[in-house]
Amino acid sequence: MQLGPGGLCAQVFAGGVGIRKSIWVKDKRALQCNLSSAAQAIAFCNGGGMGRDDVAYIPGKAGTTFSGPGYGCVVNLSSSSIAHAICK
């Protein structure tokens, strides 16, 4: 999870909290999206929407990720920094 300015914008593992939204910057504006469900992520992955080796956040307890077709289009847990999120 990315902390705000009060947390020096650090990336930390957010144990014990549920993640439901993602924030990204577009044209110098911070925007947010609701993360897609596991079922939506599976459809997106099987439909060719994910890169072969992509790993992205989906909603759930902290660290819930969805791995792309190179990993079998499956839900996992990760404590690594993840650069992608699958949004609705």
Secondary structure, DSSP 8 states (H G I E B T S, - for coil): -B--GGGTT-B---TT-EE-EEEEEETTEEEEEEB--HHHHHHHHHTT-S-TT-EEE-SEETTEEEE-GGGTSEEEE--S---EE-B-
